Amino acid sequence: MNIKVGKNNGLSVFSKLIIENGKPMVSSLVVAELFQLEHKSVLQAIRCLEVPDEFNERNFAPASIEVEKPNGEKIKESS
């Protein structure tokens, strides 16, 4: 798989990588940004994975973040 990452883009993606309990984690928002996809497409792909429920629960925990809209309004977005 070839991933095209701009000079600064690669550093910003790695800065969004989180290590939790010794395991690397990243938000679906970061995945969407890196692969230049719509976030809803990434979420749909995660939901369509054919994996055991236990694996899904451990590896794809839902989270939410506060996102500021262009008009200044802040909303919670699930990832």
C-alpha positions in Angstrom: 0.0 0.0 0.0 1.4 3.4 -0.9 0.6 6.3 1.4 1.3 9.8 0.2 2.1 12.0 3.1 3.2 15.6 2.8 6.4 16.9 4.4 4.6 18.3 7.5 1.6 16.0 7.3 3.5 12.9 8.4 4.7 14.7 11.6 1.3 15.9 12.5 -0.2 12.4 12.1 2.4 10.9 14.3 1.9 13.6 16.9 -1.8 12.4 17.0 -0.8 8.8 17.8 -1.6 8.0 21.4 0.1 5.2 23.5 -2.5 3.8 26.0 -1.6 0.9 28.2 1.4 0.3 25.9 -0.7 0.1 22.8 -0.6 2.6 19.9 -4.0 4.2 19.2 -5.3 6.7 16.8 -8.7 8.4 16.2 -10.9 7.5 13.2 -10.7 11.3 12.5 -6.9 11.0 12.0 -7.4 7.9 9.8 -9.9 9.9 7.6 -7.4 12.8 7.4 -4.4 10.6 6.5 -6.3 8.7 3.8 -8.2 11.8 2.6 -11.6 10.1 3.3 -14.8 11.4 4.8 -15.0 10.6 8.4 -18.4 8.9 8.0 -16.8 6.5 5.4 -14.2 5.4 7.9 -16.9 4.9 10.6 -19.0 2.9 8.2 -15.9 0.7 7.3 -15.2 0.0 11.0 -18.9 -1.0 11.6 -18.8 -3.3 8.6 -15.7 -5.2 9.7 -16.3 -8.9 10.1 -14.6 -9.5 13.4 -15.7 -11.0 16.8 -17.6 -8.6 19.0 -14.9 -8.9 21.7 -12.2 -7.8 19.3 -14.4 -4.9 18.1 -15.1 -3.7 21.6 -11.4 -3.8 22.6 -10.0 -2.2 19.4 -12.7 0.2 18.2 -14.0 1.9 21.3 -16.3 4.9 20.6 -15.1 8.3 21.6 -16.2 11.8 21.1 -14.4 15.1 20.7 -15.5 18.7 20.6 -15.3 20.2 17.1 -15.6 23.9 16.4 -17.6 24.8 13.3 -16.7 27.8 11.1 -19.4 29.9 12.8 -17.8 29.3 16.2 -20.4 26.8 17.4 -18.9 23.8 19.2 -20.5 20.4 18.7 -19.5 16.9 19.9 -18.6 14.5 17.2 -18.3 10.7 17.6 -15.3 8.9 16.3 
